[in-house]
Amino acid sequence: MKLTFLGAAHEVTGSCYLLQANDQNIMIDCGMEQGKDIYENQPLPLAPGQVDSLLLTHAHIDHSGRIPLMVKNGYRGPVFATTATAELCNIMLRDSAHIQEFEAEWRNRKAKRSGAAEYEPIYTMQDAEDALKLFEPIDYGETFNVAPGVKGRFVDVGHLLGSASIELWVTEGEVTKKLVFSGDIGNDHQPLLKDPQYISEADYVVMESTYGDRSHGPRPDYVTELAGVIQETFDRGGNLVIPSFAVGRTQEMLYFLRQIKEQNLVKGYGDFTVYVDSPLAVEATHIFRDQWSECYDEEARALVQQGVNPISFKGLKLAVSSDDSKAINFDQSRKVILSASGMCEAGRIRHHLKHNLWQPQCTVLFVGYQSPGTLGRALVEGAKEVRLFGETIEVRAQIKVLAGVSGHADNEGLMRWAAAFKDHKPQHVFVTHGEDTVCDIFANRLMAELGYSASAPYNGAIYDLVSGHCLVLGNRKRIEEKKAGLRSQNPVFRRLLDAGHRLLNIIKAKEGHANKELARMASQVEALCEKWED
């Protein structure tokens, strides 16, 4: 009985685990990495066709995104997931395949001009459709057969519509062990969704630690704060751009915006327009509307039972086609734009950033976690300029963060979930799905405060679950950063960049001054350039 860690080990994305028992190979999650890669991933130690079954905690691409690749390479077993997760994967995996094909097409246009080799997409739409045929929806709380000697059960963990922790009872010979995979643990009191349900027994626990070193702080009044940002931005004459994950976060924002409009919290702009510019978000919103009975919390259920759609309102416009999306930037009225992706790495949000980042009257509001290495993280950390579609865009818009809005539990929420194992204390807790140092910090806290045996395994680590011994430590070698990346982080170089921005702003402020003064300044700047040009 062995457990191998193949993703999200000392990293936040790419969750993937391989359980081997009774000559069965069972995979839990098969996610795609997003953002910066810290450690070299170890290859799957067997052919995809040798995996017998796959269980999925939820639909987010960093947990599900490589399932079509598995199918492309020979996987033919079942994919067990909750009903809502299966519904969301039906749109999300197709969307991911579309992105892979689009990127391949774009790269191949460039390759054709340069004579480079043809680029093959990671997987195609056909691979995604083949994968979707393997899904077997399971209700929350239903015990089901995963493989010979292995039973499973999904428990609502409140992170996303359909998200679950997975309980596995594994019997090999005369030994039975209970494993719990936390999945992504939800934040308490999220709109729409139920709070995470706790589990009280386990021999081994694999748990996430995304916010394992920090708190969301006192719960803010999201509706009031969001209304304030809208009011300030509109009063300046700008647009509010919200990079938002298409599935989950967008629907939460719509829930808040419905309340803002219902309570008339933004004054002077009537039924201002809210655009949802993401075909995936539009489809996901329809699924959220239809799957309410199993997943909604009491407040959202009550609204539905009163005939109120909790994520719809007057002034809401859904942009599906590319023409719909382009038309948004020709709308001169003040507006809110919700668009994916939430970390600004792809999707239509990048077009809206191009049109709005340079305008000081606009605001870009981040409402979710930003992984290291992403454009979203760079903006939150104060980037003065960014590259979009081959152009350098100056960041003049206000960059704000709506604190505390997260689908993930913070460190205290994680501790409450971990402390619930009171009926049977875990033999060991494996901490994953967190930034490099955060995994270790949280594992140490579990040991210090709960008395658990805990560790943060590395990619490729293998554990014997009968003896409890670590068989393989895994890969601890970090991927070396490019020299250019290191150079750009040099504080002296950053000072030079800031000086350049200052000079550019001074030049812009000189518009309208006397030509004689402008000519003198131009000569001095040109002399400076000639002095330092290589």
C-alpha positions in Angstrom: 0.0 0.0 0.0 1.9 3.0 -1.3 1.2 6.7 -1.9 3.2 8.8 -4.4 3.1 12.6 -4.6 3.2 13.7 -8.2 2.0 17.4 -8.0 1.3 20.4 -5.8 4.2 19.3 -3.6 5.8 22.4 -2.2 3.8 24.2 -4.9 0.3 25.5 -5.1 -1.0 24.0 -8.3 -0.9 20.8 -10.2 -2.4 18.4 -7.6 -1.9 14.7 -8.3 -1.4 11.7 -6.1 -1.1 8.0 -6.9 -2.4 5.3 -4.5 -1.3 1.7 -5.1 -2.9 -1.2 -3.3 -4.2 -4.7 -4.2 -2.4 -4.4 -7.6 -4.6 -1.4 -8.3 -3.4 2.0 -9.4 -5.7 4.8 -8.2 -5.1 8.5 -9.1 -6.5 11.3 -7.0 -6.7 14.5 -9.0 -4.7 15.2 -12.2 -4.1 18.9 -12.3 -2.3 21.3 -14.6 0.3 23.6 -13.2 -0.4 27.3 -13.3 2.1 30.1 -12.7 5.7 29.6 -11.7 7.2 26.1 -11.5 9.5 25.7 -8.5 10.5 22.0 -8.6 11.0 19.6 -11.5 8.1 17.3 -11.6 8.7 13.6 -11.6 7.1 11.6 -14.4 4.2 9.3 -13.8 5.9 6.0 -12.7 3.6 3.9 -15.0 1.8 4.3 -18.3 -1.6 6.1 -18.1 -3.3 3.0 -19.4 -2.1 1.2 -16.3 -4.0 3.5 -14.0 -7.3 1.8 -13.0 -9.4 4.6 -11.7 -9.3 8.3 -11.0 -11.0 10.4 -8.3 -11.5 14.2 -8.6 -11.9 16.6 -5.7 -13.2 19.4 -7.8 -13.3 21.0 -11.3 -10.6 23.7 -11.1 -8.0 23.1 -13.8 -5.1 22.9 -11.3 -6.9 19.7 -10.1 -8.5 18.4 -13.3 -6.6 19.9 -16.3 -4.4 16.9 -17.2 -7.2 14.3 -17.4 -7.6 14.7 -21.2 -3.8 14.2 -21.5 -4.2 11.0 -19.5 -6.9 9.9 -21.9 -4.9 10.9 -24.9 -2.1 8.7 -23.7 -4.2 5.6 -22.9 -6.3 6.0 -19.7 -9.6 4.3 -20.0 -10.8 3.9 -16.4 -13.6 5.7 -14.6 -13.4 9.3 -13.4 -15.3 9.5 -10.1 -16.6 13.0 -9.2 -19.6 14.7 -7.6 -22.5 15.5 -9.9 -21.7 19.3 -9.9 -18.0 18.7 -10.5 -18.9 16.5 -13.5 -21.1 19.3 -14.9 -18.4 21.9 -14.4 -15.7 19.7 -16.0 -18.0 19.4 -19.0 -17.3 23.0 -19.8 -13.9 23.6 -18.1 -12.1 20.7 -19.8 -13.5 21.7 -23.2 -12.4 25.3 -22.5 -8.9 24.1 -21.6 -8.7 22.1 -24.8 -9.8 25.1 -26.8 -7.0 27.1 -25.2 -4.4 24.4 -26.0 -5.5 24.3 -29.6 -5.6 28.0 -29.9 -2.1 28.3 -28.5 -0.8 25.6 -30.8 -2.3 27.4 -33.8 -0.7 30.7 -32.7 2.7 29.1 -32.2 2.6 27.3 -35.5 1.8 30.6 -37.4 5.0 32.0 -35.9 6.9 28.7 -36.5 5.9 28.7 -40.1 7.4 32.1 -40.6 10.7 31.2 -38.8 11.0 27.7 -40.1 10.8 26.2 -36.5 9.3 22.8 -35.8 5.5 22.4 -35.6 4.1 22.7 -32.1 1.6 20.0 -31.0 -1.1 21.0 -28.5 -0.9 19.2 -25.1 -4.3 17.8 -25.9 -7.2 18.5 -28.3 -11.0 19.0 -28.0 -11.4 15.3 -29.0 -9.2 14.3 -26.1 -11.4 16.4 -23.7 -14.6 14.9 -25.1 -13.2 11.4 -24.8 -12.3 12.2 -21.1 -15.8 13.5 -20.3 -17.3 10.2 -21.4 -15.4 8.5 -18.5 -17.0 10.6 -15.8 -19.2 8.8 -13.3 -21.2 11.3 -11.1 -21.5 10.4 -7.4 -23.7 12.1 -4.8 -22.3 13.6 -1.6 -22.3 11.0 1.2 -22.7 8.0 -1.1 -20.3 5.2 -0.4 -19.1 3.6 -3.7 -16.6 1.0 -4.9 -13.5 2.6 -6.4 -11.5 -0.7 -7.0 -11.2 -4.1 -5.4 -10.6 -3.5 -1.7 -11.1 0.3 -2.0 -14.3 2.2 -1.1 -14.8 6.0 -1.4 -17.1 8.8 -0.3 -17.3 12.5 -1.2 -17.8 15.0 1.6 -18.7 18.7 0.8 -15.7 20.9 1.5 -17.3 24.2 0.5 -14.6 25.5 -1.9 -16.5 25.4 -5.2 -19.8 24.1 -6.5 -19.3 20.3 -6.2 -16.0 20.4 -4.4 -15.3 17.6 -2.0 -12.9 16.0 0.4 -12.4 12.3 -0.4 -12.6 9.5 2.1 -11.0 6.2 1.0 -11.1 2.9 2.9 -8.3 0.8 1.6 -8.0 -2.9 2.5 -5.0 -4.9 1.5 -4.7 -8.4 3.0 -5.7 -8.0 6.7 -4.8 -4.4 6.9 -7.3 -1.5 6.4 -6.3 2.1 6.4 -8.5 5.1 6.0 -7.1 8.0 3.8 -8.6 11.4 3.6 -7.7 13.8 0.8 -8.8 17.3 1.8 -9.1 18.8 -1.7 -9.2 22.6 -1.5 -10.8 23.5 1.9 -13.4 26.2 1.5 -13.6 29.5 3.4 -16.4 29.8 6.0 -19.5 31.9 5.2 -18.9 32.1 1.5 -21.8 33.3 -0.5 -23.9 30.6 -2.2 -22.0 27.6 -0.8 -22.2 25.6 2.4 -19.4 25.7 4.9 -16.9 22.9 4.8 -18.1 19.7 6.5 -15.6 18.1 8.9 -14.3 14.5 9.0 -13.5 12.9 12.4 -11.5 9.8 11.5 -8.4 9.0 9.4 -5.2 7.1 9.5 -3.6 9.3 6.9 -4.5 12.8 5.7 -3.4 14.7 2.7 -4.3 18.3 3.1 -3.9 21.6 1.3 -2.1 24.6 2.8 -2.6 27.5 0.4 -3.1 30.0 3.2 -1.2 28.0 5.8 0.9 30.9 6.9 -1.7 33.7 7.0 -5.1 34.9 8.0 -7.8 36.5 6.0 -8.2 38.8 8.9 -11.6 40.1 10.3 -14.3 39.3 7.9 -15.0 42.5 6.0 -18.3 43.7 4.7 -17.7 42.7 1.1 -20.8 44.3 -0.2 -20.1 47.7 1.4 -16.4 47.6 0.4 -17.1 46.6 -3.2 -19.8 49.3 -3.5 -17.2 51.8 -2.2 -14.7 50.9 -4.9 -17.4 51.1 -7.6 -18.5 54.5 -6.3 -15.0 56.0 -6.2 -14.1 54.6 -9.6 -17.3 55.8 -11.3 -16.9 59.2 -9.6 -13.5 59.5 -11.2 -15.0 58.7 -14.6 -13.4 55.2 -14.9 -14.3 51.6 -15.3 -13.9 48.9 -12.7 -12.1 45.8 -14.1 -12.2 42.7 -12.0 -10.0 39.7 -13.0 -12.1 36.8 -11.8 -11.9 33.1 -12.0 -14.7 32.1 -14.4 -16.0 29.3 -12.1 -16.8 30.2 -8.5 -15.4 33.7 -8.0 -17.4 35.3 -10.8 -20.6 33.9 -9.4 -19.7 35.2 -5.9 -19.1 38.7 -7.3 -22.5 38.5 -9.1 -24.1 37.6 -5.7 -22.5 40.7 -4.1 -23.4 43.0 -7.1 -27.0 41.9 -6.9 -27.1 43.0 -3.3 -25.4 46.3 -4.1 -28.0 47.1 -6.7 -30.9 45.8 -4.6 -29.8 48.1 -1.8 -29.0 51.0 -4.1 -25.5 51.4 -2.6 -23.9 53.1 -5.6 -25.4 56.5 -6.0 -25.9 58.5 -9.2 -25.4 55.9 -11.8 -28.8 54.1 -12.0 -28.7 50.5 -13.1 -25.0 50.7 -14.1 -23.9 47.9 -16.5 -22.0 44.8 -15.3 -20.4 42.8 -18.0 -19.4 39.2 -17.6 -16.9 38.7 -20.4 -16.1 35.0 -20.4 -18.0 32.3 -22.3 -16.8 29.8 -19.6 -18.1 32.1 -16.8 -21.5 32.4 -18.6 -21.9 28.6 -18.9 -20.7 28.2 -15.3 -23.3 30.7 -14.1 -26.0 28.6 -15.8 -24.7 25.5 -13.9 -24.6 27.4 -10.6 -28.3 28.3 -11.2 -29.3 24.7 -11.9 -27.3 22.9 -9.2 -28.6 24.9 -6.3 -30.5 22.1 -4.4 -27.4 20.1 -3.4 -24.8 22.8 -3.0 -26.3 26.1 -1.9 -26.3 27.3 1.7 -29.5 28.2 3.5 -29.5 31.9 2.6 -29.1 31.2 -1.2 -31.7 28.4 -1.1 -34.2 30.7 0.6 -33.7 33.3 -2.2 -34.3 30.6 -4.9 -37.4 29.4 -3.1 -38.7 33.0 -3.1 -38.2 33.1 -6.9 -35.1 35.3 -6.7 -32.1 34.3 -8.9 -29.2 35.1 -6.4 -26.7 35.8 -9.2 -28.8 37.8 -11.7 -30.0 41.4 -11.8 -31.0 44.3 -14.1 -28.0 45.7 -16.0 -26.2 42.4 -16.2 -24.8 41.7 -19.7 -23.2 38.4 -20.7 -20.6 38.6 -23.4 -20.2 35.3 -25.3 -18.8 36.0 -28.7 -15.5 37.9 -29.5 -17.6 40.7 -31.1 -19.5 41.0 -27.8 -16.2 41.3 -25.9 -14.8 43.9 -28.3 -18.0 46.0 -28.1 -17.4 46.4 -24.3 -14.5 48.7 -25.0 -16.6 50.9 -27.2 -19.2 51.4 -24.4 -18.3 54.9 -23.1 -20.5 54.6 -20.0 -19.1 53.7 -16.6 -19.2 50.0 -16.1 -18.0 46.9 -14.1 -16.1 44.3 -16.2 -15.8 40.8 -14.8 -13.4 38.7 -17.0 -11.2 35.6 -16.8 -8.6 34.5 -16.0 -8.4 35.4 -12.4 -4.6 35.6 -12.4 -4.5 37.4 -15.8 -2.4 34.7 -17.4 -4.8 34.2 -20.3 -8.3 35.0 -21.6 -10.2 38.1 -22.4 -9.1 39.9 -19.2 -5.8 40.7 -20.8 -7.6 42.8 -23.5 -9.4 44.7 -20.8 -6.2 45.3 -19.0 -4.7 46.7 -22.2 -7.6 49.1 -22.6 -7.8 50.2 -18.9 -4.5 49.8 -17.1 -3.0 53.0 -18.5 -6.0 55.1 -17.5 -5.6 56.7 -14.0 -9.4 57.0 -13.6 -9.9 53.2 -13.8 -9.5 50.6 -11.1 -8.3 47.0 -11.4 -9.7 45.0 -8.4 -8.2 41.6 -7.5 -10.6 39.3 -5.7 -8.6 36.1 -5.4 -5.2 34.5 -4.8 -2.4 35.4 -7.2 0.3 32.8 -7.7 4.0 33.8 -7.9 5.1 34.4 -11.5 1.7 35.5 -12.7 0.7 38.9 -14.2 -1.8 39.3 -11.4 0.8 38.8 -8.8 3.1 41.4 -10.5 0.3 44.0 -10.6 -0.6 43.4 -6.9 3.1 43.8 -6.0 3.3 47.2 -7.7 4.6 46.7 -11.2 4.9 50.0 -13.0 4.5 48.6 -16.5 3.5 45.2 -18.0 3.8 43.6 -21.4 0.5 42.7 -23.2 0.2 41.5 -26.8 3.7 42.7 -27.5 3.2 46.2 -26.1 4.5 47.8 -23.0 1.5 49.2 -21.0 2.1 51.7 -18.2 0.2 50.9 -15.0 -1.6 54.1 -14.1 -4.9 52.7 -13.0 -5.5 52.1 -9.3 -4.7 48.5 -8.3 -6.7 47.3 -5.3 -7.4 44.0 -3.5 -10.7 43.1 -1.9 -9.2 41.5 1.1 -10.6 38.3 2.6 -12.4 37.2 -0.6 -11.1 33.7 -1.0 -12.5 30.3 -1.8 -9.7 28.9 0.4 -9.8 28.6 4.2 -7.1 30.7 5.9 -4.7 29.3 8.5 -7.3 29.2 11.2 -9.8 27.6 9.0 -7.3 24.9 8.0 -6.5 24.3 11.6 -10.2 23.9 12.5 -10.6 21.3 9.7 -7.5 19.4 10.8 -8.5 19.5 14.5 -11.8 17.8 13.7 -10.1 14.3 13.6 -11.0 13.6 17.2 -12.5 10.2 17.0 -9.4 8.7 15.3 -6.2 10.8 15.3 -4.2 10.6 12.1 -1.1 8.5 12.0 0.4 11.1 9.7 -0.6 14.3 7.9 0.9 15.1 4.5 0.8 18.9 3.8 0.6 19.9 0.1 -0.8 22.5 -2.2 1.1 25.5 -0.7 4.0 27.7 -1.6 7.4 26.2 -0.9 8.0 27.5 2.7 4.3 27.6 3.6 3.9 23.8 3.5 6.7 23.4 6.1 5.3 26.3 8.2 1.9 24.7 8.4 3.2 21.1 8.9 5.2 22.5 11.9 2.1 24.2 13.3 0.1 20.9 13.1 2.9 19.2 15.1 3.2 22.0 17.7 -0.5 22.7 18.3 -2.3 19.5 17.5 0.4 17.0 18.3 0.1 15.4 14.9 2.9 13.7 13.0 3.2 15.8 9.9 5.5 16.6 7.0 5.5 18.3 3.6 6.6 15.8 0.9 8.4 16.7 -2.2 7.5 15.8 -5.8 8.2 12.1 -6.4 8.1 11.2 -2.7 6.7 7.7 -1.9 5.4 6.4 1.4 4.5 2.9 2.6 1.2 3.3 4.3 1.4 0.0 6.2 4.7 0.6 7.9 4.5 4.4 7.7 8.0 4.7 6.3 9.1 7.1 3.6 10.5 5.0 0.7 11.7 7.8 -1.6 12.3 11.4 -0.4 11.4 13.0 -3.7 13.0 15.8 -5.7 14.3 18.8 -3.7 16.2 20.4 -6.5 14.8 23.8 -7.4 14.5 24.9 -11.0 17.2 27.6 -11.5 15.7 31.0 -12.4 16.8 32.6 -15.6 19.5 35.2 -15.2 17.3 37.9 -16.6 14.7 37.1 -14.0 17.3 37.5 -11.2 18.6 40.7 -12.7 15.1 42.3 -12.9 14.7 41.7 -9.1 17.9 43.5 -8.3 16.9 46.5 -6.1 19.4 48.8 -7.8 18.0 47.9 -11.2 14.5 48.5 -9.8 15.7 52.0 -8.7 16.9 52.6 -12.2 13.6 51.6 -13.7 11.7 53.9 -11.2 14.0 56.8 -12.3 13.1 56.1 -15.9 9.4 56.1 -15.1 9.9 59.4 -13.2 11.7 60.9 -16.3 8.9 59.7 -18.6 6.3 61.4 -16.4 8.2 64.6 -16.4 8.4 64.5 -20.2 4.6 64.0 -20.4 4.0 66.9 -18.1 5.9 69.2 -20.4 3.3 68.9 -23.1 2.2 72.5 -24.1 5.4 74.2 -22.9 7.4 76.5 -25.1 9.1 74.8 -28.1 12.5 76.2 -27.0 12.2 74.6 -23.6 11.1 71.3 -25.2 14.0 71.3 -27.7 16.5 71.9 -24.9 15.1 69.1 -22.8 15.0 66.7 -25.8 18.7 67.4 -26.5 19.6 66.7 -22.9 17.7 63.4 -22.9 19.2 62.4 -26.2 22.7 63.1 -24.9 21.9 60.9 -21.8 20.7 58.1 -24.1 23.8 58.3 -26.3 26.1 58.2 -23.2 24.5 55.0 -21.9 23.6 53.1 -25.1 25.6 50.0 -25.7 
